[in-house]
């Protein structure tokens, strides 16, 4: 049994992150082991969740990982915890475009058999709040809305009107939060500013969120609601690849020597303020595949970790650090030399930009014959991808699901050998396969395709 709550809202901007993070920190402050989760592909909110709980923030994405993996991944992250808090995405019933309920908060709540707490921005309504809550509570009988937290309440009189209206709805009010500037987290072109870029201020903001929740919410009632969730009949996900892939083979798993008989290749994973986007399961899968994972910071480290035989560069905000990344010429040369040697390099989004010849005019690693720049256009959405060419990530023809989220463009958008063929929202090829390099804008979640880690580590051997 894992006590659990899903924190949802009628729409984005209602205060889900503030409430969810505040609840995590408030319960952790009471001595509970709290497991933090986020519905969807978002990398930034889990950073604040981790700060609030001291545990890795984990994503639950039914589109990229499949519906059958949601409960196992949840149980893996929540192992040994007293309580799990799951922050939703967008509005409660919003999911992947044209896919019904797929990847919505409502679907994840049903898969987890978890009660939902609806966070409502009450700033411009009084009696209408009852109609809003009634509509959300009755839309899908399988979604159990166990309470509501009213956010941005102006005055005591305003609170009285809201409580009076909701008195007949059958949905209890479990919290009332006033406007509080101290809990705000700054945003920019892709959402909240990551924790790694504002560590001290983030700590203060999370502490303020915890205090706001403690003073405005009925923590005992929320904990009782969480404990009312029924048993989940699923086995926790285990980061095991089980079988290795033959280098240069078809990509079909074949049995070979146990992992302990293989020398451990060293895989360097980019981190630091410029590369904050990563899923905890990727490192766990690389380790399970037999790799020794070592992190490095391209803003500070002038060399790759000694003995690096493979490189993973995930997402982040290199556009905010273009000059600093460019100034670290020794590391740029080391990355270019590693790529030229044929070593496996997996780069997603920010990693793609870092491997380019330039970013907004600043010299980058020069691995790819392409230039990147900031754009006014936001590219956002899930992607159904097919591998166009064999690579260290996947054999040609393999299908994976991923996500794009960026305000940059790279020209050309694909190399002589493209990485992926995308089928939505328009058909196109994108990314680069070049020697051992696989570079693309598409973020993937390897828990949905654990053979990726096995294939990558095999190529490091």
C-alpha positions as CSV (number, residue, x, y, z in Angstrom):
1,X,0.0,0.0,0.0
2,X,1.2,3.4,-0.9
3,X,-0.8,6.4,0.3
4,X,-1.2,8.8,-2.7
5,X,-2.7,11.9,-4.0
6,X,-3.0,13.4,-7.5
7,X,-2.9,17.2,-7.5
8,X,-4.9,18.5,-10.6
9,X,-6.6,21.6,-11.8
10,X,-9.1,22.7,-14.4
11,X,-6.4,24.4,-16.4
12,X,-2.8,25.4,-16.4
13,X,-1.9,28.4,-14.2
14,X,-4.2,27.5,-11.4
15,X,-1.3,26.8,-9.0
16,X,-0.7,23.0,-9.2
17,X,3.0,23.3,-8.9
18,X,2.8,25.6,-5.9
19,X,0.3,23.4,-4.1
20,X,2.0,20.0,-5.0
21,X,5.5,21.2,-4.1
22,X,4.2,22.8,-0.9
23,X,2.4,19.6,0.1
24,X,5.5,17.6,-0.5
25,X,7.6,19.9,1.6
26,X,5.0,20.2,4.3
27,X,4.6,16.4,4.7
28,X,8.4,15.9,4.5
29,X,8.8,18.4,7.2
30,X,6.6,16.3,9.4
31,X,9.0,13.4,9.0
32,X,7.2,11.5,6.3
33,X,9.1,9.9,3.4
34,X,7.4,11.6,0.4
35,X,7.7,10.3,-3.1
36,X,7.4,13.1,-5.8
37,X,5.9,12.5,-9.2
38,X,4.9,14.5,-12.3
39,X,2.4,13.6,-15.0
40,X,3.8,14.1,-18.5
41,X,7.2,14.9,-19.9
42,X,8.0,18.0,-17.9
43,X,11.6,18.2,-16.6
44,X,11.5,21.4,-14.6
45,X,8.8,20.8,-12.0
46,X,10.4,17.5,-10.8
47,X,13.5,19.6,-9.8
48,X,11.4,21.5,-7.3
49,X,9.8,18.3,-6.1
50,X,13.2,16.8,-5.5
51,X,14.2,19.9,-3.5
52,X,11.0,19.6,-1.4
53,X,11.4,15.9,-0.6
54,X,15.1,15.0,-1.0
55,X,14.2,12.2,-3.5
56,X,14.4,12.2,-7.3
57,X,11.4,13.7,-9.0
58,X,10.0,11.1,-11.4
59,X,7.7,11.5,-14.4
60,X,4.7,9.3,-15.2
61,X,4.1,9.7,-19.0
62,X,1.6,7.3,-20.5
63,X,2.3,8.4,-24.1
64,X,6.1,7.8,-24.0
65,X,6.2,4.8,-21.6
66,X,2.8,3.2,-22.2
67,X,-0.2,2.9,-19.9
68,X,1.0,-0.5,-18.6
69,X,4.2,1.1,-17.2
70,X,2.5,3.8,-15.1
71,X,1.7,1.8,-12.0
72,X,5.1,-0.1,-12.1
73,X,7.1,3.2,-12.5
74,X,5.1,4.8,-9.7
75,X,5.7,1.9,-7.4
76,X,9.4,1.9,-8.3
77,X,9.7,5.6,-7.3
78,X,7.5,5.3,-4.2
79,X,9.3,2.2,-2.8
80,X,9.8,2.6,1.0
81,X,7.8,5.9,1.1
82,X,4.9,6.9,3.4
83,X,3.2,9.0,0.9
84,X,3.3,9.9,-2.8
85,X,2.2,13.2,-4.3
86,X,1.6,13.3,-8.0
87,X,1.4,16.7,-9.7
88,X,-0.8,16.7,-12.8
89,X,-0.3,18.3,-16.2
90,X,-2.4,21.0,-17.9
91,X,-6.1,20.6,-17.1
92,X,-7.3,17.4,-15.4
93,X,-8.7,15.9,-18.6
94,X,-6.2,17.3,-21.1
95,X,-3.8,14.9,-22.7
96,X,-2.0,14.1,-26.0
97,X,-3.6,15.9,-28.9
98,X,-6.3,13.9,-30.8
99,X,-5.6,10.9,-28.5
100,X,-8.6,11.1,-26.1
101,X,-7.6,10.7,-22.5
102,X,-4.1,9.3,-23.3
103,X,-1.4,10.9,-21.1
104,X,-3.9,13.1,-19.2
105,X,-3.9,13.5,-15.5
106,X,-7.3,11.8,-15.3
107,X,-5.9,8.7,-17.0
108,X,-2.9,8.5,-14.7
109,X,-5.1,9.0,-11.7
110,X,-7.3,6.1,-12.8
111,X,-4.3,3.9,-13.5
112,X,-3.0,4.6,-10.0
113,X,-6.5,4.3,-8.4
114,X,-5.6,7.6,-6.7
115,X,-7.9,10.3,-5.3
116,X,-7.6,13.7,-7.0
117,X,-7.4,17.0,-5.2
118,X,-8.6,19.8,-7.5
119,X,-6.7,23.1,-7.3
120,X,-9.1,25.9,-8.4
121,X,-8.0,29.5,-9.1
122,X,-10.9,31.3,-7.3
123,X,-9.6,34.8,-8.0
124,X,-12.5,35.9,-10.2
125,X,-15.5,33.8,-9.1
126,X,-17.7,33.0,-6.1
127,X,-20.8,30.9,-6.5
128,X,-19.7,29.7,-10.0
129,X,-17.0,27.7,-8.3
130,X,-19.6,25.1,-7.4
131,X,-20.6,24.6,-11.0
132,X,-17.0,24.3,-12.0
133,X,-16.1,21.7,-9.4
134,X,-19.4,19.8,-10.0
135,X,-18.6,19.6,-13.7
136,X,-15.1,18.2,-13.2
137,X,-16.3,15.8,-10.5
138,X,-19.1,14.3,-12.6
139,X,-17.4,14.3,-16.0
140,X,-15.8,10.9,-15.6
141,X,-17.2,8.6,-12.8
142,X,-13.9,6.7,-12.7
143,X,-12.0,9.8,-11.6
144,X,-12.5,10.3,-7.8
145,X,-12.2,13.9,-6.9
146,X,-11.8,13.8,-3.1
147,X,-11.4,17.4,-2.3
148,X,-10.7,20.9,-3.6
149,X,-8.1,23.5,-2.6
150,X,-9.1,27.1,-3.4
151,X,-6.2,29.2,-4.5
152,X,-5.7,33.0,-4.8
153,X,-8.6,33.7,-2.5
154,X,-8.8,37.5,-1.8
155,X,-10.4,38.0,1.6
156,X,-12.3,36.3,4.4
157,X,-15.6,37.4,2.8
158,X,-14.5,35.9,-0.5
159,X,-13.6,32.6,1.3
160,X,-17.0,32.6,3.0
161,X,-18.8,32.9,-0.4
162,X,-16.7,30.1,-1.9
163,X,-17.2,27.7,1.0
164,X,-21.0,28.4,1.0
165,X,-21.3,27.7,-2.7
166,X,-19.3,24.5,-2.4
167,X,-21.2,23.3,0.6
168,X,-23.8,21.6,-1.6
169,X,-21.4,20.2,-4.1
170,X,-20.4,17.1,-2.1
171,X,-16.7,17.9,-2.6
172,X,-15.0,19.0,0.6
173,X,-12.8,22.1,0.8
174,X,-9.4,20.8,2.0
175,X,-7.5,24.1,1.8
176,X,-7.8,27.8,1.2
177,X,-4.7,29.7,0.0
178,X,-4.4,33.5,-0.2
179,X,-2.2,35.3,-2.7
180,X,1.4,35.1,-1.6
181,X,4.2,36.6,-3.7
182,X,6.9,34.8,-1.8
183,X,5.8,31.4,-3.2
184,X,6.1,32.6,-6.9
185,X,8.7,31.0,-9.1
186,X,10.0,33.0,-12.1
187,X,9.3,31.8,-15.6
188,X,10.8,32.3,-19.0
189,X,10.4,31.0,-22.6
190,X,10.0,27.3,-21.6
191,X,8.3,27.6,-18.2
192,X,9.7,27.8,-14.7
193,X,13.4,28.6,-14.2
194,X,15.1,25.3,-13.1
195,X,16.3,24.8,-9.6
196,X,19.9,24.4,-10.7
197,X,19.9,28.0,-11.9
198,X,18.5,29.6,-8.7
199,X,19.4,27.2,-5.9
200,X,19.2,29.6,-3.0
201,X,16.1,31.4,-4.2
202,X,14.5,28.0,-5.0
203,X,15.1,26.8,-1.4
204,X,13.4,29.9,-0.1
205,X,10.4,29.6,-2.5
206,X,9.9,25.9,-1.5
207,X,10.0,26.8,2.2
208,X,7.4,29.5,1.6
209,X,5.2,27.1,-0.4
210,X,5.4,24.6,2.5
211,X,4.4,27.3,5.0
212,X,1.5,28.5,2.9
213,X,0.2,24.9,2.6
214,X,0.7,24.2,6.3
215,X,-1.3,27.3,7.3
216,X,-4.0,27.1,4.6
217,X,-4.6,23.3,4.2
218,X,-6.0,20.6,6.3
219,X,-3.0,18.3,6.2
220,X,-4.7,15.6,8.4
221,X,-7.7,15.4,6.0
222,X,-5.4,15.3,3.0
223,X,-3.3,12.5,4.5
224,X,-6.5,10.6,5.3
225,X,-7.6,11.0,1.7
226,X,-4.3,9.7,0.5
227,X,-4.5,6.7,2.8
228,X,-7.9,5.8,1.4
229,X,-6.4,4.8,-1.9
230,X,-6.8,1.1,-2.6
231,X,-4.0,-1.4,-3.1
232,X,-2.3,-1.3,-6.5
233,X,-2.1,-4.8,-8.1
234,X,1.2,-4.3,-10.0
235,X,4.8,-5.1,-9.6
236,X,7.4,-2.2,-9.2
237,X,9.4,-1.4,-12.4
238,X,12.9,-2.8,-12.2
239,X,15.7,-1.1,-14.2
240,X,16.9,-4.3,-15.9
241,X,17.7,-4.7,-19.5
242,X,18.1,-8.4,-19.1
243,X,19.6,-9.0,-22.5
244,X,22.4,-7.3,-24.5
245,X,22.4,-6.2,-28.1
246,X,25.2,-7.3,-30.4
247,X,27.1,-4.3,-31.7
248,X,26.3,-3.9,-35.4
249,X,23.4,-6.3,-35.2
250,X,19.8,-6.0,-36.1
251,X,18.8,-4.6,-32.7
252,X,17.0,-7.7,-31.7
253,X,18.0,-8.6,-28.1
254,X,20.2,-11.7,-27.9
255,X,21.5,-13.4,-24.8
256,X,25.2,-13.0,-24.0
257,X,27.4,-12.9,-20.9
258,X,26.0,-11.7,-17.6
259,X,26.7,-8.0,-16.9
260,X,29.1,-8.8,-14.1
261,X,31.5,-10.5,-16.6
262,X,31.7,-7.4,-18.8
263,X,34.1,-4.6,-18.1
264,X,32.2,-1.5,-17.1
265,X,32.3,1.2,-19.8
266,X,32.3,4.7,-18.4
267,X,29.4,6.8,-19.7
268,X,29.6,10.5,-19.1
269,X,26.3,12.3,-18.6
270,X,26.1,16.1,-19.0
271,X,24.7,18.1,-16.0
272,X,25.0,21.5,-14.4
273,X,22.8,24.5,-15.0
274,X,22.9,24.3,-18.8
275,X,21.8,20.6,-19.0
276,X,19.1,20.0,-16.3
277,X,16.7,17.9,-18.3
278,X,17.0,14.2,-17.6
279,X,14.9,11.3,-16.4
280,X,16.3,9.3,-13.4
281,X,15.4,6.1,-15.1
282,X,18.0,6.7,-17.9
283,X,20.9,6.6,-15.4
284,X,19.4,3.6,-13.7
285,X,19.0,1.7,-17.0
286,X,22.6,2.6,-18.1
287,X,23.8,1.3,-14.8
288,X,21.7,-1.9,-15.2
289,X,23.2,-2.4,-18.7
290,X,26.7,-2.5,-17.1
291,X,27.9,1.1,-17.4
292,X,29.6,3.2,-14.8
293,X,27.8,6.6,-15.1
294,X,29.7,9.8,-14.3
295,X,28.3,13.3,-14.5
296,X,30.1,16.4,-15.6
297,X,29.3,20.0,-16.0
298,X,30.1,21.6,-19.5
299,X,30.1,25.0,-17.9
300,X,32.9,24.2,-15.4
301,X,34.8,21.0,-16.4
302,X,37.5,21.4,-19.0
303,X,37.7,17.7,-19.7
304,X,35.5,14.8,-20.0
305,X,35.7,12.3,-17.1
306,X,38.8,10.1,-17.5
307,X,38.1,7.0,-19.5
308,X,34.9,8.2,-21.0
309,X,33.7,5.7,-23.7
310,X,30.2,7.0,-24.2
311,X,28.5,10.4,-23.9
312,X,24.9,11.4,-23.1
313,X,23.9,15.0,-23.4
314,X,20.3,15.6,-22.5
315,X,18.1,18.7,-22.6
316,X,18.3,22.0,-20.8
317,X,19.0,25.7,-21.6
318,X,22.2,26.1,-23.5
319,X,20.8,29.2,-25.1
320,X,21.0,30.9,-21.8
321,X,24.7,30.0,-21.4
322,X,26.0,30.2,-25.0
323,X,28.9,32.4,-24.2
324,X,30.1,30.4,-21.2
325,X,29.7,27.1,-23.1
326,X,31.7,28.6,-26.0
327,X,34.4,29.9,-23.7
328,X,35.1,26.3,-22.4
329,X,37.1,25.5,-25.5
330,X,39.1,22.6,-24.0
331,X,35.9,20.7,-23.3
332,X,34.4,21.5,-26.7
333,X,37.5,20.0,-28.3
334,X,37.3,16.9,-26.1
335,X,33.7,16.3,-27.1
336,X,34.6,16.7,-30.8
337,X,37.5,14.3,-30.5
338,X,35.3,11.7,-28.7
339,X,32.7,12.0,-31.4
340,X,35.3,11.7,-34.2
341,X,36.6,8.5,-32.6
342,X,33.3,6.8,-33.3
343,X,32.4,6.6,-29.6
344,X,28.6,6.5,-28.9
345,X,27.1,9.9,-28.3
346,X,23.4,10.4,-27.6
347,X,22.2,14.1,-27.7
348,X,18.7,15.3,-27.2
349,X,17.6,18.9,-27.8
350,X,20.1,21.0,-25.7
351,X,22.6,18.3,-26.5
352,X,21.9,18.7,-30.2
353,X,22.6,22.4,-30.0
354,X,25.8,21.8,-28.1
355,X,27.1,19.5,-30.8
356,X,26.3,22.1,-33.5
357,X,28.9,24.4,-35.2
358,X,27.4,27.4,-33.5
359,X,24.5,28.6,-31.2
360,X,23.4,32.2,-31.7
361,X,26.8,32.9,-33.2
362,X,28.8,31.3,-30.4
363,X,31.1,28.5,-31.4
364,X,30.0,25.1,-30.0
365,X,31.5,21.7,-30.4
366,X,31.4,21.6,-34.2
367,X,30.5,17.9,-34.3
368,X,27.6,18.6,-36.6
369,X,27.7,20.7,-39.8
370,X,24.8,22.8,-38.6
371,X,24.0,26.1,-36.9
372,X,21.4,26.8,-34.2
373,X,19.7,30.0,-33.0
374,X,16.8,31.2,-30.9
375,X,13.4,31.5,-32.5
376,X,10.1,33.2,-31.8
377,X,8.3,30.0,-32.6
378,X,7.6,27.4,-29.9
379,X,7.8,23.8,-31.0
380,X,5.8,21.7,-28.6
381,X,4.2,18.3,-28.6
382,X,4.4,14.5,-28.5
383,X,6.0,12.8,-31.4
384,X,5.6,9.3,-33.0
385,X,9.1,8.6,-34.3
386,X,10.6,6.0,-36.6
387,X,14.4,5.5,-36.8
388,X,15.4,6.4,-40.3
389,X,18.9,4.9,-40.0
390,X,20.8,2.5,-37.7
391,X,22.3,4.3,-34.8
392,X,23.6,3.8,-31.3
393,X,20.0,4.5,-30.1
394,X,18.0,2.2,-32.3
395,X,18.0,0.1,-35.5
396,X,16.5,1.5,-38.6
397,X,12.7,1.0,-38.6
398,X,12.4,1.0,-34.8
399,X,9.5,3.1,-33.4
400,X,9.7,5.2,-30.4
401,X,7.5,7.9,-28.9
402,X,9.0,11.2,-27.7
403,X,8.4,14.8,-27.1
404,X,9.6,18.1,-28.5
405,X,9.8,21.4,-26.5
406,X,12.0,24.2,-27.7
407,X,12.2,27.7,-29.0
408,X,15.3,27.2,-31.1
409,X,15.9,26.1,-34.7
410,X,18.9,24.3,-36.2
411,X,19.8,24.6,-39.9
412,X,19.8,22.2,-41.6
413,X,17.2,20.4,-39.6
414,X,18.5,17.0,-40.6
415,X,21.8,15.5,-41.7
416,X,22.7,13.4,-44.7
417,X,21.6,10.5,-42.4
418,X,18.6,11.6,-40.4
419,X,17.8,10.4,-36.9
420,X,14.0,10.2,-36.9
421,X,11.1,10.3,-39.3
422,X,8.1,12.0,-37.5
423,X,4.5,11.4,-38.4
424,X,2.9,14.3,-36.5
425,X,2.0,17.1,-36.6
426,X,3.5,17.0,-40.1
427,X,5.6,14.4,-41.8
428,X,9.3,15.3,-41.7
429,X,12.7,13.9,-41.0
430,X,14.9,15.5,-38.4
431,X,18.1,15.0,-36.4
432,X,21.5,13.6,-37.3
433,X,23.1,10.2,-37.3
434,X,26.9,10.5,-37.9
435,X,29.3,7.8,-36.9
436,X,28.5,7.0,-33.3
437,X,26.5,10.2,-32.9
438,X,22.7,10.3,-32.6
439,X,21.5,13.9,-32.1
440,X,17.9,15.1,-32.2
441,X,15.4,17.5,-30.9
442,X,13.2,14.6,-29.7
443,X,13.3,13.8,-26.0
444,X,12.7,10.1,-25.3
445,X,12.0,8.2,-22.1
446,X,14.0,5.0,-22.0
447,X,11.8,3.3,-19.5
448,X,9.4,2.8,-22.4
449,X,12.2,1.2,-24.5
450,X,14.9,-0.2,-22.1
451,X,16.7,-1.8,-25.1
452,X,18.0,1.7,-25.9
453,X,20.3,1.7,-22.9
454,X,21.4,-1.8,-23.6
455,X,22.2,-0.9,-27.2
456,X,24.1,2.2,-26.2
457,X,26.2,0.5,-23.6
458,X,27.0,-2.3,-25.9
459,X,28.4,0.2,-28.4
460,X,30.6,1.6,-25.6
461,X,32.3,-1.8,-25.1
